Amino acid sequence: QLSLDLIADKILKKALEDSPAVSCFVSEERDTELCFVKHVPEKLLVAFDPIDGSSVAGAGLAIGTCLGIYRGAKNFLEVTGRNQVAAMYLLYGPRVLLVYTVCNGVHLFVLNEETGGFELEQENIRIDEDVKVCGFGGMQEAFQVVGFPALISYWEQENFILRYSGSMTADVNGILKRGAGIFVYPSEKLRMLYECNPFALLVEEAGGSARDLCGRNILDVPISAIDARSPILIGAKKEVETAEKFLFYNCKK
């Protein structure tokens, strides 16, 4: 755990404790959920990664904060990504961006440093199939996944441009801003609550897709543990379907 992660975790914890709308939260920096009140169906459960990509912050690369917001469950072991009523991320780079959905489209705001407020820049972001951009994480483990080297060869033959930053927030933001592309993490590392679910909701709301290596929509996969992890294929529907053809036999039986 880096000091940056812990500082951000403390700030978000204080904000959620002060919110009358929130009954429970869990952080990527914590082993268990923290609940303030007994279950109230209309109150929110929040899962967040305080700083995504903190390991590249020292190099001056963009990092982010991502949140999935749930309603209607007693705890996080009762949810799937479909229980999310909202998802959002903040990206800290050359500009500070706030991108969110409340299941009615995806909208992007930019921080105005003079006023301290966020201003709408792009409304109803959509993902299409026109731009050939790919990215993947976990390089050493990825090349041990059956079919992944063949997928890389396919991307090369199709003249895909490789874009990978070391922060999933930045990589998914690139897909949303370009309106196309795919990000793949074929090994089982990314956490369902803190990364896979919120980004899957955002991308699906923009017209894209997010799936695991078993052909399941990420949003339909039950949470088996607070730190449950999953591979993910996320981005334009066509590119996700193509990647599945190379990687589908990696599903655990």
Backbone as CSV, one residue per row, in Angstrom:
resi,resn,N_x,N_y,N_z,CA_x,CA_y,CA_z,C_x,C_y,C_z
1,GLN,0.846,-1.189,0.000,0.000,0.000,0.000,0.882,1.239,0.000
2,LEU,0.640,2.133,-0.943,1.397,3.363,-1.043,0.677,4.452,-0.245
3,SER,1.445,5.452,0.203,0.849,6.521,1.005,-0.271,7.227,0.255
4,LEU,-0.134,7.351,-1.065,-1.164,8.011,-1.863,-2.488,7.257,-1.769
5,ASP,-2.435,5.922,-1.846,-3.650,5.104,-1.722,-4.318,5.329,-0.365
6,LEU,-3.521,5.343,0.686,-4.063,5.451,2.035,-4.653,6.836,2.299
7,ILE,-4.022,7.863,1.769,-4.552,9.224,1.923,-5.903,9.344,1.214
8,ALA,-5.964,8.841,-0.023,-7.217,8.902,-0.776,-8.307,8.075,-0.098
9,ASP,-7.936,6.914,0.428,-8.895,6.072,1.146,-9.471,6.822,2.353
10,LYS,-8.645,7.506,3.076,-9.092,8.251,4.257,-10.054,9.371,3.867
11,ILE,-9.753,10.072,2.782,-10.617,11.171,2.323,-11.989,10.648,1.907
12,LEU,-12.006,9.554,1.142,-13.278,8.998,0.681,-14.082,8.413,1.843
13,LYS,-13.406,7.770,2.779,-14.079,7.231,3.964,-14.806,8.343,4.712
14,LYS,-14.141,9.460,4.916,-14.757,10.590,5.630,-15.969,11.110,4.863
15,ALA,-15.855,11.234,3.540,-16.968,11.740,2.735,-18.167,10.806,2.801
16,LEU,-17.927,9.502,2.756,-19.031,8.545,2.791,-19.657,8.465,4.176
17,GLU,-18.843,8.559,5.218,-19.375,8.565,6.587,-20.291,9.769,6.815
18,ASP,-19.979,10.875,6.158,-20.756,12.095,6.319,-22.001,12.128,5.447
19,SER,-22.154,11.167,4.538,-23.292,11.173,3.619,-24.475,10.417,4.207
20,PRO,-25.632,11.049,4.330,-26.810,10.350,4.844,-27.387,9.340,3.853
21,ALA,-26.913,9.370,2.619,-27.436,8.456,1.592,-26.758,7.097,1.620
22,VAL,-25.615,6.968,2.318,-24.784,5.761,2.255,-24.922,4.954,3.538
23,SER,-25.122,3.636,3.394,-25.197,2.776,4.572,-23.945,1.928,4.753
24,CYS,-23.202,1.693,3.662,-22.093,0.746,3.736,-21.111,1.025,2.607
25,PHE,-19.820,0.803,2.854,-18.855,0.924,1.766,-17.750,-0.101,1.939
26,VAL,-17.057,-0.353,0.849,-15.875,-1.206,0.872,-14.835,-0.584,-0.047
27,SER,-13.593,-0.642,0.367,-12.495,-0.023,-0.363,-11.474,-1.076,-0.766
28,GLU,-10.841,-0.848,-1.875,-9.774,-1.734,-2.347,-8.630,-1.808,-1.334
29,GLU,-8.561,-0.816,-0.466,-7.510,-0.771,0.546,-7.906,-1.453,1.852
30,ARG,-9.127,-2.030,1.910,-9.612,-2.606,3.157,-10.002,-4.066,2.939
31,ASP,-9.908,-4.878,3.980,-10.219,-6.301,3.884,-11.705,-6.603,4.043
32,THR,-12.432,-5.711,4.698,-13.849,-5.950,4.957,-14.647,-4.689,4.664
33,GLU,-15.962,-4.886,4.490,-16.833,-3.732,4.296,-17.035,-3.012,5.628
34,LEU,-17.369,-1.734,5.544,-17.627,-0.928,6.730,-19.032,-0.350,6.622
35,CYS,-19.900,-0.720,7.538,-21.295,-0.282,7.496,-21.562,0.676,8.655
36,PHE,-22.367,1.715,8.375,-22.667,2.727,9.372,-23.996,2.466,10.070
37,VAL,-24.954,1.907,9.335,-26.295,1.678,9.874,-26.760,0.298,9.447
38,LYS,-27.833,-0.203,10.092,-28.426,-1.450,9.659,-29.004,-1.276,8.261
39,HIS,-29.251,-2.403,7.622,-29.701,-2.357,6.228,-30.962,-1.520,6.056
40,VAL,-30.865,-0.531,5.176,-32.010,0.276,4.760,-32.063,0.186,3.240
41,PRO,-33.114,-0.431,2.680,-33.117,-0.759,1.241,-32.807,0.411,0.314
42,GLU,-33.274,1.609,0.678,-33.077,2.733,-0.245,-31.702,3.366,-0.126
43,LYS,-30.956,3.003,0.909,-29.616,3.577,1.055,-28.612,2.870,0.138
44,LEU,-27.474,3.512,-0.048,-26.502,3.077,-1.046,-25.337,2.314,-0.423
45,LEU,-24.810,1.367,-1.197,-23.553,0.705,-0.894,-22.546,1.172,-1.940
46,VAL,-21.365,1.545,-1.499,-20.357,2.104,-2.405,-19.087,1.273,-2.336
47,ALA,-18.598,0.854,-3.498,-17.313,0.146,-3.601,-16.370,1.021,-4.405
48,PHE,-15.147,1.218,-3.907,-14.259,2.140,-4.618,-12.793,1.720,-4.535
49,ASP,-12.078,2.095,-5.554,-10.617,2.017,-5.579,-10.125,3.450,-5.407
50,PRO,-9.532,3.790,-4.256,-9.160,5.184,-4.003,-8.217,5.750,-5.059
51,ILE,-7.185,4.984,-5.394,-6.250,5.405,-6.442,-5.929,4.202,-7.322
52,ASP,-6.393,4.241,-8.541,-6.068,3.213,-9.530,-4.848,3.680,-10.313
53,GLY,-3.801,2.842,-10.317,-2.587,3.208,-11.044,-1.570,3.945,-10.201
54,SER,-1.664,3.827,-8.873,-0.749,4.580,-8.014,0.713,4.229,-8.268
55,SER,0.964,3.018,-8.758,2.358,2.612,-8.997,3.003,3.397,-10.135
56,VAL,2.202,4.040,-11.002,2.779,4.827,-12.100,2.710,6.323,-11.820
57,ALA,2.184,6.696,-10.642,2.042,8.120,-10.330,3.393,8.822,-10.280
58,GLY,4.403,8.136,-9.741,5.722,8.740,-9.641,6.357,9.055,-10.984
59,ALA,5.893,8.371,-12.026,6.400,8.631,-13.370,5.629,9.747,-14.070
60,GLY,4.645,10.325,-13.369,3.890,11.429,-13.950,2.768,11.001,-14.872
61,LEU,2.373,9.721,-14.805,1.306,9.242,-15.673,-0.048,9.437,-14.995
62,ALA,-1.099,9.407,-15.802,-2.442,9.639,-15.282,-2.883,8.499,-14.373
63,ILE,-3.562,8.848,-13.308,-4.122,7.879,-12.370,-5.581,8.245,-12.120
64,GLY,-6.305,7.398,-11.381,-7.721,7.696,-11.219,-8.305,7.179,-9.924
65,THR,-9.562,7.520,-9.710,-10.395,6.992,-8.636,-11.657,6.455,-9.279
66,CYS,-12.070,5.234,-8.948,-13.280,4.679,-9.553,-14.219,4.151,-8.473
67,LEU,-15.533,4.286,-8.741,-16.552,3.906,-7.770,-17.707,3.197,-8.454
68,GLY,-18.211,2.142,-7.790,-19.462,1.511,-8.161,-20.455,1.729,-7.037
69,ILE,-21.671,2.144,-7.365,-22.664,2.520,-6.369,-23.885,1.610,-6.515
70,TYR,-24.252,0.933,-5.428,-25.278,-0.110,-5.447,-26.451,0.284,-4.561
71,ARG,-27.619,-0.328,-4.860,-28.789,-0.132,-4.006,-29.576,-1.433,-3.936
72,GLY,-30.208,-1.678,-2.790,-31.141,-2.790,-2.681,-30.562,-4.072,-2.132
73,ALA,-29.321,-4.050,-1.655,-28.703,-5.260,-1.092,-28.258,-4.983,0.337
74,LYS,-28.178,-6.047,1.148,-27.728,-5.900,2.529,-26.215,-5.777,2.613
75,ASN,-25.519,-6.449,1.695,-24.068,-6.391,1.684,-23.574,-6.712,0.283
76,PHE,-22.277,-6.630,0.089,-21.716,-6.755,-1.249,-21.701,-8.192,-1.760
77,LEU,-21.898,-9.163,-0.890,-21.920,-10.553,-1.340,-23.286,-10.941,-1.894
78,GLU,-24.225,-10.012,-1.899,-25.550,-10.266,-2.471,-25.715,-9.625,-3.845
79,VAL,-24.684,-8.966,-4.349,-24.862,-8.154,-5.554,-24.215,-8.787,-6.780
80,THR,-24.657,-8.310,-7.929,-23.911,-8.399,-9.187,-23.763,-6.961,-9.682
81,GLY,-23.046,-6.800,-10.763,-22.903,-5.464,-11.329,-24.218,-4.842,-11.733
82,ARG,-25.251,-5.680,-11.937,-26.573,-5.174,-12.316,-27.241,-4.411,-11.179
83,ASN,-26.767,-4.618,-9.943,-27.321,-3.878,-8.816,-26.788,-2.449,-8.735
84,GLN,-25.828,-2.124,-9.593,-25.308,-0.761,-9.589,-26.362,0.212,-10.113
85,VAL,-26.533,1.295,-9.402,-27.412,2.363,-9.875,-26.591,3.512,-10.445
86,ALA,-25.280,3.452,-10.249,-24.392,4.474,-10.794,-22.960,3.957,-10.759
87,ALA,-22.131,4.527,-11.608,-20.693,4.255,-11.594,-19.993,5.515,-12.088
88,MET,-18.797,5.720,-11.597,-18.070,6.919,-12.024,-16.576,6.728,-11.809
89,TYR,-15.804,7.571,-12.465,-14.378,7.664,-12.178,-13.926,9.105,-12.324
90,LEU,-12.851,9.405,-11.623,-12.123,10.645,-11.820,-10.757,10.275,-12.366
91,LEU,-10.304,11.022,-13.358,-8.981,10.801,-13.947,-8.134,12.034,-13.688
92,TYR,-6.977,11.813,-13.040,-6.075,12.907,-12.702,-4.888,12.870,-13.656
93,GLY,-4.875,13.772,-14.616,-3.805,13.829,-15.603,-3.580,15.269,-16.014
94,PRO,-3.309,15.522,-17.296,-3.170,16.908,-17.755,-4.410,17.744,-17.438
95,ARG,-5.571,17.064,-17.446,-6.813,17.659,-16.972,-7.431,16.704,-15.952
96,VAL,-8.284,17.226,-15.091,-9.022,16.369,-14.158,-10.410,16.145,-14.751
97,LEU,-10.708,14.882,-15.049,-11.976,14.522,-15.669,-12.854,13.769,-14.675
98,LEU,-14.160,13.968,-14.785,-15.137,13.205,-14.029,-16.104,12.601,-15.043
99,VAL,-16.190,11.276,-15.067,-17.059,10.571,-16.012,-18.006,9.701,-15.200
100,TYR,-19.312,9.799,-15.478,-20.262,9.054,-14.661,-21.450,8.580,-15.481
101,THR,-22.149,7.609,-14.929,-23.442,7.192,-15.444,-24.374,6.923,-14.273
102,VAL,-25.640,7.247,-14.452,-26.692,6.814,-13.536,-27.665,5.938,-14.328
103,CYS,-27.080,5.123,-15.234,-27.822,4.201,-16.097,-28.742,4.953,-17.054
104,ASN,-28.281,6.115,-17.470,-28.995,6.924,-18.457,-27.970,7.660,-19.311
105,GLY,-27.043,6.890,-19.895,-25.980,7.489,-20.691,-24.739,7.773,-19.865
106,VAL,-23.649,8.085,-20.572,-22.357,8.365,-19.948,-21.965,9.800,-20.282
107,HIS,-21.559,10.553,-19.261,-21.319,11.980,-19.436,-19.958,12.354,-18.835
108,LEU,-19.267,13.260,-19.501,-17.906,13.633,-19.116,-17.849,15.106,-18.734
109,PHE,-17.247,15.362,-17.576,-17.054,16.725,-17.084,-15.563,16.986,-16.908
110,VAL,-15.177,18.257,-17.003,-13.784,18.671,-16.825,-13.716,19.679,-15.684
111,LEU,-12.723,19.533,-14.822,-12.541,20.460,-13.721,-12.089,21.824,-14.233
112,ASN,-12.812,22.859,-13.861,-12.395,24.235,-14.106,-11.569,24.670,-12.903
113,GLU,-10.267,24.800,-13.081,-9.387,25.063,-11.940,-9.607,26.452,-11.359
114,GLU,-10.159,27.364,-12.145,-10.394,28.709,-11.628,-11.592,28.748,-10.685
115,THR,-12.648,28.028,-11.042,-13.859,28.047,-10.226,-13.922,26.890,-9.239
116,GLY,-13.155,25.829,-9.501,-13.213,24.634,-8.660,-14.401,23.744,-8.958
117,GLY,-15.161,24.056,-10.001,-16.318,23.258,-10.372,-16.053,22.425,-11.615
118,PHE,-16.905,21.422,-11.839,-16.801,20.584,-13.023,-17.794,21.053,-14.079
119,GLU,-17.328,21.159,-15.315,-18.155,21.650,-16.418,-18.347,20.558,-17.455
120,LEU,-19.567,20.426,-17.933,-19.893,19.398,-18.918,-19.121,19.626,-20.210
121,GLU,-18.413,18.578,-20.674,-17.698,18.649,-21.944,-18.327,17.750,-23.002
122,GLN,-18.780,16.573,-22.597,-19.321,15.619,-23.576,-20.487,14.867,-22.952
123,GLU,-21.600,14.850,-23.647,-22.809,14.206,-23.154,-23.120,12.979,-23.992
124,ASN,-23.639,11.939,-23.357,-24.054,10.716,-24.054,-22.933,10.148,-24.942
125,ILE,-21.813,9.847,-24.327,-20.675,9.248,-25.037,-21.090,7.904,-25.631
126,ARG,-20.662,7.647,-26.858,-20.989,6.389,-27.516,-19.716,5.725,-28.034
127,ILE,-19.715,4.375,-28.011,-18.606,3.574,-28.531,-19.052,2.923,-29.823
128,ASP,-18.228,3.046,-30.877,-18.541,2.385,-32.148,-17.390,1.456,-32.532
129,GLU,-17.267,1.118,-33.805,-16.297,0.092,-34.225,-15.196,0.633,-35.141
130,ASP,-15.049,1.935,-35.266,-14.254,2.484,-36.369,-12.763,2.628,-36.092
131,VAL,-12.350,2.634,-34.825,-10.959,2.907,-34.492,-10.293,1.644,-33.964
132,LYS,-9.185,1.255,-34.560,-8.495,0.029,-34.164,-7.421,0.344,-33.130
133,VAL,-7.832,0.346,-31.868,-6.924,0.612,-30.757,-7.082,-0.511,-29.743
134,CYS,-5.977,-1.049,-29.260,-6.023,-2.128,-28.277,-5.062,-1.830,-27.136
135,GLY,-5.332,-2.414,-26.002,-4.444,-2.319,-24.867,-4.600,-3.565,-24.024
136,PHE,-3.571,-3.942,-23.307,-3.682,-5.105,-22.427,-2.759,-4.939,-21.234
137,GLY,-3.161,-5.538,-20.113,-2.373,-5.462,-18.902,-1.878,-6.826,-18.468
138,GLY,-0.958,-6.826,-17.485,-0.413,-8.074,-16.968,0.378,-8.834,-18.003
139,MET,1.352,-8.176,-18.632,2.015,-8.741,-19.808,2.599,-10.134,-19.562
140,GLN,3.342,-10.320,-18.488,3.984,-11.619,-18.260,2.948,-12.722,-18.102
141,GLU,1.899,-12.458,-17.326,0.861,-13.463,-17.124,0.014,-13.620,-18.380
142,ALA,-0.221,-12.530,-19.093,-1.102,-12.573,-20.267,-0.599,-13.547,-21.309
143,PHE,0.707,-13.566,-21.529,1.241,-14.434,-22.573,1.233,-15.908,-22.178
144,GLN,0.864,-16.203,-20.939,0.677,-17.596,-20.523,-0.760,-18.055,-20.732
145,VAL,-1.650,-17.129,-21.075,-3.057,-17.457,-21.277,-3.240,-18.029,-22.681
146,VAL,-3.878,-19.190,-22.767,-4.082,-19.861,-24.050,-4.818,-18.934,-25.015
147,GLY,-4.240,-18.767,-26.199,-4.877,-17.962,-27.228,-4.437,-16.513,-27.257
148,PHE,-3.815,-16.036,-26.165,-3.452,-14.618,-26.132,-2.366,-14.255,-27.146
149,PRO,-1.283,-15.044,-27.301,-0.307,-14.699,-28.343,-0.946,-14.623,-29.733
150,ALA,-1.913,-15.510,-30.011,-2.597,-15.467,-31.302,-3.428,-14.197,-31.442
151,LEU,-4.025,-13.738,-30.339,-4.786,-12.490,-30.367,-3.867,-11.315,-30.668
152,ILE,-2.691,-11.290,-30.059,-1.718,-10.231,-30.338,-1.337,-10.241,-31.823
153,SER,-1.111,-11.422,-32.377,-0.765,-11.533,-33.806,-1.891,-10.997,-34.682
154,TYR,-3.128,-11.295,-34.283,-4.284,-10.793,-35.038,-4.306,-9.272,-35.006
155,TRP,-4.115,-8.693,-33.814,-4.114,-7.229,-33.718,-3.014,-6.628,-34.603
156,GLU,-1.852,-7.253,-34.626,-0.757,-6.752,-35.464,-1.118,-6.814,-36.937
157,GLN,-1.690,-7.936,-37.361,-2.075,-8.105,-38.768,-3.153,-7.112,-39.189
158,GLU,-4.028,-6.769,-38.240,-5.116,-5.829,-38.534,-4.715,-4.368,-38.297
159,ASN,-3.425,-4.139,-38.019,-2.884,-2.787,-37.839,-3.527,-2.022,-36.682
160,PHE,-3.768,-2.744,-35.581,-4.244,-2.072,-34.380,-3.110,-1.245,-33.776
161,ILE,-3.463,-0.145,-33.162,-2.516,0.689,-32.429,-2.558,0.286,-30.964
162,LEU,-1.393,0.041,-30.361,-1.328,-0.354,-28.961,-1.281,0.879,-28.068
163,ARG,-2.194,0.922,-27.099,-2.208,1.992,-26.106,-2.439,1.362,-24.731
164,TYR,-1.466,1.505,-23.840,-1.591,0.962,-22.489,-0.820,1.864,-21.541
165,SER,-1.447,2.254,-20.418,-0.844,3.256,-19.544,-0.396,2.713,-18.196
166,GLY,-0.950,1.554,-17.760,-0.688,1.071,-16.415,-1.763,1.478,-15.429
167,SER,-2.737,2.255,-15.890,-3.901,2.615,-15.076,-5.147,2.255,-15.875
168,MET,-5.971,1.339,-15.350,-7.166,0.942,-16.083,-8.103,2.122,-16.285
169,THR,-8.142,3.032,-15.316,-8.981,4.219,-15.467,-8.586,4.996,-16.718
170,ALA,-7.297,5.207,-16.904,-6.834,5.944,-18.081,-7.116,5.179,-19.361
171,ASP,-6.968,3.853,-19.322,-7.178,3.059,-20.535,-8.651,3.005,-20.924
172,VAL,-9.544,2.849,-19.959,-10.971,2.854,-20.273,-11.404,4.254,-20.709
173,ASN,-10.848,5.282,-20.068,-11.149,6.642,-20.492,-10.757,6.862,-21.956
174,GLY,-9.620,6.272,-22.360,-9.205,6.386,-23.760,-10.218,5.774,-24.705
175,ILE,-10.789,4.630,-24.319,-11.820,3.987,-25.147,-13.045,4.890,-25.257
176,LEU,-13.486,5.449,-24.136,-14.672,6.298,-24.151,-14.429,7.585,-24.938
177,LYS,-13.256,8.188,-24.779,-12.965,9.437,-25.490,-12.794,9.213,-26.985
178,ARG,-12.156,8.094,-27.366,-12.016,7.795,-28.805,-13.318,7.285,-29.396
179,GLY,-14.160,6.726,-28.540,-15.393,6.120,-29.026,-15.159,4.766,-29.650
180,ALA,-14.070,4.103,-29.306,-13.768,2.788,-29.890,-12.563,2.182,-29.180
181,GLY,-12.265,0.907,-29.527,-11.095,0.240,-28.994,-11.451,-0.848,-27.997
182,ILE,-10.415,-1.529,-27.498,-10.606,-2.636,-26.562,-9.447,-2.664,-25.579
183,PHE,-9.764,-3.026,-24.331,-8.765,-3.266,-23.300,-8.964,-4.683,-22.792
184,VAL,-7.879,-5.422,-22.657,-7.938,-6.825,-22.254,-6.993,-7.056,-21.076
185,TYR,-7.500,-7.691,-20.039,-6.656,-8.185,-18.957,-7.017,-9.658,-18.784
186,PRO,-6.306,-10.557,-19.482,-6.747,-11.953,-19.541,-6.433,-12.793,-18.317
187,SER,-5.565,-12.322,-17.435,-5.310,-13.072,-16.204,-6.253,-12.579,-15.113
188,GLU,-6.417,-13.408,-14.080,-7.415,-13.135,-13.048,-6.812,-12.261,-11.960
189,LYS,-6.809,-10.951,-12.209,-6.202,-10.032,-11.257,-7.120,-8.880,-10.868
190,LEU,-7.844,-8.315,-11.819,-8.649,-7.128,-11.540,-9.830,-7.472,-10.645
191,ARG,-10.097,-6.634,-9.681,-11.151,-6.896,-8.701,-12.520,-6.518,-9.256
192,MET,-13.483,-7.404,-9.006,-14.830,-7.213,-9.528,-15.479,-5.942,-9.001
193,LEU,-15.431,-5.733,-7.685,-16.148,-4.613,-7.088,-15.529,-3.270,-7.427
194,TYR,-14.201,-3.212,-7.491,-13.531,-1.920,-7.561,-13.173,-1.488,-8.975
195,GLU,-13.060,-2.442,-9.895,-12.639,-2.099,-11.259,-13.591,-2.670,-12.309
196,CYS,-13.771,-3.986,-12.293,-14.535,-4.618,-13.380,-15.978,-4.113,-13.442
197,ASN,-16.694,-4.121,-12.325,-18.105,-3.743,-12.350,-18.345,-2.284,-12.741
198,PRO,-17.670,-1.312,-12.081,-17.957,0.070,-12.474,-17.581,0.377,-13.921
199,PHE,-16.440,-0.131,-14.383,-16.058,0.146,-15.767,-16.969,-0.579,-16.747
200,ALA,-17.419,-1.785,-16.377,-18.337,-2.522,-17.241,-19.643,-1.766,-17.416
201,LEU,-20.171,-1.196,-16.330,-21.415,-0.434,-16.437,-21.232,0.796,-17.308
202,LEU,-20.147,1.517,-17.121,-19.890,2.713,-17.917,-19.781,2.377,-19.408
203,VAL,-19.019,1.330,-19.717,-18.813,0.970,-21.120,-20.104,0.440,-21.740
204,GLU,-20.868,-0.369,-20.993,-22.127,-0.872,-21.532,-23.116,0.266,-21.764
205,GLU,-23.151,1.232,-20.867,-24.041,2.379,-21.043,-23.656,3.215,-22.260
206,ALA,-22.380,3.116,-22.668,-21.915,3.835,-23.855,-22.057,3.000,-25.128
207,GLY,-22.648,1.807,-25.018,-22.866,0.977,-26.198,-21.826,-0.095,-26.419
208,GLY,-20.890,-0.252,-25.464,-19.866,-1.275,-25.588,-20.220,-2.526,-24.813
209,SER,-19.196,-3.326,-24.507,-19.414,-4.620,-23.866,-18.256,-4.929,-22.933
210,ALA,-18.535,-5.710,-21.881,-17.491,-6.184,-20.966,-17.809,-7.629,-20.599
211,ARG,-16.850,-8.529,-20.841,-17.093,-9.958,-20.615,-15.869,-10.591,-19.968
212,ASP,-16.100,-11.763,-19.349,-14.967,-12.525,-18.838,-14.567,-13.564,-19.882
213,LEU,-13.746,-14.529,-19.522,-13.284,-15.516,-20.500,-14.203,-16.723,-20.586
214,CYS,-15.348,-16.663,-19.889,-16.341,-17.732,-19.958,-17.530,-17.323,-20.819
215,GLY,-17.433,-16.174,-21.471,-18.536,-15.678,-22.277,-19.625,-15.016,-21.470
216,ARG,-19.353,-14.735,-20.197,-20.359,-14.106,-19.345,-20.196,-12.593,-19.345
217,ASN,-21.314,-11.888,-19.366,-21.274,-10.448,-19.159,-20.783,-10.183,-17.741
218,ILE,-19.781,-9.331,-17.608,-19.214,-9.033,-16.291,-20.297,-8.614,-15.306
219,LEU,-21.288,-7.872,-15.770,-22.320,-7.353,-14.875,-23.241,-8.435,-14.329
220,ASP,-23.197,-9.642,-14.911,-24.060,-10.734,-14.463,-23.343,-11.732,-13.566
221,VAL,-22.077,-11.501,-13.276,-21.289,-12.448,-12.479,-21.474,-12.142,-10.990
222,PRO,-21.954,-13.097,-10.176,-22.139,-12.849,-8.742,-20.806,-12.578,-8.040
223,ILE,-20.863,-11.773,-7.007,-19.686,-11.483,-6.197,-19.536,-12.586,-5.152
224,SER,-18.461,-13.335,-5.233,-18.244,-14.464,-4.321,-17.441,-14.072,-3.095
225,ALA,-16.721,-12.954,-3.167,-15.914,-12.479,-2.047,-15.624,-11.007,-2.271
226,ILE,-15.318,-10.299,-1.189,-15.043,-8.870,-1.304,-13.907,-8.606,-2.285
227,ASP,-12.902,-9.469,-2.284,-11.760,-9.262,-3.181,-11.811,-10.175,-4.411
228,ALA,-13.015,-10.614,-4.805,-13.154,-11.475,-5.992,-12.552,-10.789,-7.214
229,ARG,-11.884,-11.590,-8.040,-11.179,-11.059,-9.208,-11.669,-11.746,-10.473
230,SER,-11.369,-11.123,-11.619,-11.823,-11.689,-12.886,-10.944,-11.188,-14.018
231,PRO,-10.769,-12.022,-15.053,-10.255,-11.486,-16.311,-11.326,-10.568,-16.908
232,ILE,-10.928,-9.715,-17.846,-11.929,-8.851,-18.479,-11.529,-8.516,-19.911
233,LEU,-12.527,-8.516,-20.777,-12.428,-8.011,-22.146,-13.435,-6.868,-22.214
234,ILE,-12.994,-5.650,-22.467,-13.895,-4.504,-22.356,-13.640,-3.507,-23.472
235,GLY,-14.731,-3.016,-24.078,-14.609,-2.040,-25.151,-15.709,-2.181,-26.171
236,ALA,-15.390,-1.921,-27.435,-16.365,-2.022,-28.517,-16.857,-3.464,-28.637
237,LYS,-18.159,-3.633,-28.850,-18.751,-4.980,-28.883,-18.062,-5.882,-29.900
238,LYS,-17.818,-5.377,-31.077,-17.220,-6.202,-32.136,-15.850,-6.704,-31.723
239,GLU,-15.047,-5.841,-31.123,-13.690,-6.241,-30.740,-13.709,-7.210,-29.557
240,VAL,-14.647,-7.021,-28.633,-14.774,-7.956,-27.518,-15.163,-9.333,-28.039
241,GLU,-16.102,-9.392,-28.978,-16.521,-10.673,-29.552,-15.355,-11.354,-30.265
242,THR,-14.534,-10.587,-30.966,-13.371,-11.157,-31.648,-12.368,-11.716,-30.643
243,ALA,-12.087,-10.945,-29.584,-11.138,-11.405,-28.565,-11.636,-12.679,-27.894
244,GLU,-12.945,-12.788,-27.689,-13.521,-13.986,-27.078,-13.204,-15.233,-27.896
245,LYS,-13.195,-15.091,-29.221,-12.938,-16.250,-30.080,-11.531,-16.807,-29.861
246,PHE,-10.598,-15.937,-29.485,-9.232,-16.386,-29.223,-9.067,-16.933,-27.809
247,LEU,-9.847,-16.449,-26.870,-9.589,-16.710,-25.455,-10.636,-17.524,-24.739
248,PHE,-11.714,-17.936,-25.419,-12.862,-18.523,-24.710,-12.532,-19.807,-23.996
249,TYR,-11.512,-20.580,-24.414,-11.273,-21.863,-23.751,-10.567,-21.748,-22.424
250,ASN,-10.408,-20.546,-21.920,-9.763,-20.375,-20.624,-10.744,-20.368,-19.467
251,CYS,-12.008,-20.592,-19.749,-13.026,-20.602,-18.701,-12.763,-21.763,-17.743
252,LYS,-12.824,-21.468,-16.429,-12.674,-22.528,-15.425,-13.940,-23.360,-15.381
253,LYS,-13.806,-24.640,-15.469,-14.971,-25.534,-15.432,-15.430,-25.757,-14.003
